[in-house]
């Protein structure tokens, strides 16, 4: 499986989630981390808040949780997360790979 | 788009065009092969040598491994490659090509030294005009070739699909960028060399299919009858929802899970609808 993931023929994916727009992910009606068919996203407690001192984490308290996208190689580009995000916090960019036929069959 | 679609894309799936099975194409490929036989070692030998080399380097020199795999991928595309297809595509292929013949599997002969003499055990079909000359290659067609009608071949294809065999088309030779489709294999991971090379070593002799399986979660009951049939390890059980989970990066689009599902929960969607998967072959 590692061979397919590090394949240079696949496009590069960049996922950006703005914490300003997405503040209460645990209270979201259509959460991306549950809708994503590939399981790219993760909901984690905000490390900055947790690191200072222990505070009881509330689902509806803004800024306690944040969504991150660590499993980017799993992304297939179905855009379900972008369509369903109520606050429009997710932005995805695809960088298409160089045409394979030029580089490889030239030799 | 896969390489073949890209080279001669007319908007449809490339293997649904009759010209890839045509007599003219066969003669061109055959002339090319004879030219190669006269001048130096054949390219088929090179592929086999490189594949063996790749398996050694994977253990001994892992840093050289990607380069060797890239070389093989380039060569197999020109000589002998394949693609996973669905049952419906296989049925339309049989309508396009004539004649159709039952032949003994070459992979099983190479792996286990097993040659099927009985037609009920054969799972490979030879397509196209090249099958009339099977006597010229006695080493390849050891058990000969048995010609069948379209109806019978279709019945057998549906039978193999019930058993859970993956349908793959095989191309032989390439001239001016156009391949000649000469085989329709129905096989599994245990027997097929190209499936196991692809999964274990990343050798792209077998390309992924044109479609991907997607799940409609509302319809899935959680019977998990589809999981057993996946040869590529793309289906797993989702315990949270008691439904099946499809990993689309591993899916080859063979459609075996779709035919197993009694509730129409799994549907095959064109690979080109997804931004990343349309480059993944």
Boltz contact constraints between the chains, C-beta under 6 A:
constraints:
  - contact:
      token1: [A, 3]
      token2: [B, 202]
      max_distance: 6.0
  - contact:
      token1: [A, 9]
      token2: [B, 279]
      max_distance: 6.0
  - contact:
      token1: [A, 10]
      token2: [B, 279]
      max_distance: 6.0
  - contact:
      token1: [A, 10]
      token2: [B, 280]
      max_distance: 6.0
  - contact:
      token1: [A, 11]
      token2: [B, 276]
      max_distance: 6.0
  - contact:
      token1: [A, 11]
      token2: [B, 279]
      max_distance: 6.0
  - contact:
      token1: [A, 76]
      token2: [B, 248]
      max_distance: 6.0
  - contact:
      token1: [A, 76]
      token2: [B, 274]
      max_distance: 6.0
  - contact:
      token1: [A, 76]
      token2: [B, 276]
      max_distance: 6.0
  - contact:
      token1: [A, 76]
      token2: [B, 277]
      max_distance: 6.0
  - contact:
      token1: [A, 77]
      token2: [B, 274]
      max_distance: 6.0
  - contact:
      token1: [A, 77]
      token2: [B, 275]
      max_distance: 6.0
  - contact:
      token1: [A, 77]
      token2: [B, 276]
      max_distance: 6.0
  - contact:
      token1: [A, 78]
      token2: [B, 274]
      max_distance: 6.0
  - contact:
      token1: [A, 94]
      token2: [B, 275]
      max_distance: 6.0
  - contact:
      token1: [A, 104]
      token2: [B, 74]
      max_distance: 6.0
